[in-house]
Amino acid sequence: MLKQLRRSHKADQGFTLIELLIVVVVLGILSAIVVFGIATFKSDSTSSACKTDKASVNSAVQAYLGKTGAYPAPLTGTASADSTARIGVLVSANYLQSAPSSTDYTITLGPGGDLSSSSC
């Protein structure tokens, strides 16, 4: 009877604790690689969006300059150094569909048409 019990025990196929731990470690390593890859992808996309918005504002400024002969001035009643008001003029005159807005970067337009941006 003991012989028969040993034969049936050898026929049991299962995973050992070591095999399960190895699988969990490999899955952990793969998930870490994916998470860091996604973080890098987000950083690259933010930089690309900033560059695209800056190019759009620059094109709008050049079109405004070509049509009016002057750089955008702030709307009446705002401070003359207000960059948001300068970009608002481009939006209200239909040179831009909307002002670029992001919490990750800012685009500023100076009085002489100078464009500057953070993080791009």
Secondary structure by P-SEA (a helix, b strand, c coil): caaaaaaaaaabbbbcaaaaaaaaaaaaaaaaaaaaaaaaaaaaaaaaaaaaaaaaaaaaaaaaaaacccccccccccccccaaaaaaaaaaacccccccccccbbbbbccccccccccc
